[in-house]
Amino acid sequence: MTLPAALELRVPSDVGRIEGIVSEVVQRCRQHAFTGRQLALNVPVALTEAISNAMLRGNGDDRAKEVRVRAVVDATRLVVEVEDEGTGFDLDGCTGDPTAPDALAREDGRGLFLMRALMDEVRCERGVRTIVRLTLHRR
């Protein structure tokens, strides 16, 4: 079976597009025998958080701005880059503890925490655009 090359998409900042992108990445991971937990939890939750942050925070929920998603999957790992048109953020400074008393009632602030908990590596590159790179090793 020939496996597809890297997935590369440019989509408007429309949260309605997230589910389809996540499904495509999960399918590619399934073709490389990622574990059930990785397919059901790690990939969908972390990728949903990364894309929604790019759309809502990085691009300010502006549908005129685009998010680029690039995913490369092979027999050993998944690497996903989510790029937005925002000015970036300090990954360490923005990753709070969602179990802290002042954070318990908040409806936001858990995305970066979840990405870091579910992926093997999370990096942020700031420049003209912001790129969040998620890496997950197949187990």
QUITATA-V216761 format. One record per residue. N is the residue number from 0. D_FIRST is the distance of its C-alpha to the first C-alpha in Angstrom with 1 decimal. Layout:
((N & D_FIRST) (N & D_FIRST))
//
This chain:
((0 & 0.0) (1 & 3.8) (2 & 6.3) (3 & 9.6) (4 & 12.6) (5 & 15.8) (6 & 17.2) (7 & 20.7) (8 & 23.2) (9 & 26.9) (10 & 28.6) (11 & 32.3) (12 & 33.9) (13 & 33.4) (14 & 32.6) (15 & 31.3) (16 & 28.1) (17 & 27.3) (18 & 25.7) (19 & 23.0) (20 & 22.1) (21 & 22.1) (22 & 19.9) (23 & 17.2) (24 & 17.5) (25 & 17.5) (26 & 14.2) (27 & 12.5) (28 & 14.4) (29 & 13.3) (30 & 9.6) (31 & 11.2) (32 & 13.6) (33 & 16.7) (34 & 19.7) (35 & 21.1) (36 & 24.1) (37 & 22.2) (38 & 20.3) (39 & 23.5) (40 & 26.1) (41 & 25.5) (42 & 23.0) (43 & 24.5) (44 & 28.1) (45 & 28.0) (46 & 26.0) (47 & 28.2) (48 & 31.3) (49 & 30.2) (50 & 29.6) (51 & 32.7) (52 & 34.8) (53 & 33.7) (54 & 34.6) (55 & 37.7) (56 & 39.2) (57 & 37.9) (58 & 38.1) (59 & 41.0) (60 & 39.3) (61 & 39.8) (62 & 37.4) (63 & 38.3) (64 & 36.6) (65 & 32.8) (66 & 30.4) (67 & 27.5) (68 & 24.5) (69 & 21.9) (70 & 19.2) (71 & 17.0) (72 & 14.9) (73 & 13.5) (74 & 13.6) (75 & 17.4) (76 & 18.6) (77 & 18.9) (78 & 21.3) (79 & 22.7) (80 & 25.6) (81 & 27.8) (82 & 30.4) (83 & 33.5) (84 & 36.7) (85 & 39.0) (86 & 41.2) (87 & 39.5) (88 & 40.7) (89 & 41.5) (90 & 38.7) (91 & 41.1) (92 & 44.0) (93 & 42.2) (94 & 40.6) (95 & 43.3) (96 & 43.7) (97 & 43.1) (98 & 45.2) (99 & 48.3) (100 & 51.1) (101 & 51.3) (102 & 47.6) (103 & 47.4) (104 & 48.5) (105 & 46.5) (106 & 43.6) (107 & 41.8) (108 & 41.3) (109 & 38.6) (110 & 35.5) (111 & 35.6) (112 & 36.7) (113 & 33.7) (114 & 31.2) (115 & 32.8) (116 & 32.9) (117 & 29.2) (118 & 27.5) (119 & 28.0) (120 & 29.3) (121 & 30.7) (122 & 32.3) (123 & 34.2) (124 & 35.0) (125 & 37.9) (126 & 38.8) (127 & 39.2) (128 & 36.3) (129 & 35.1) (130 & 31.7) (131 & 30.7) (132 & 27.9) (133 & 26.4) (134 & 24.5) (135 & 23.0) (136 & 21.8) (137 & 19.4) (138 & 21.5))
//
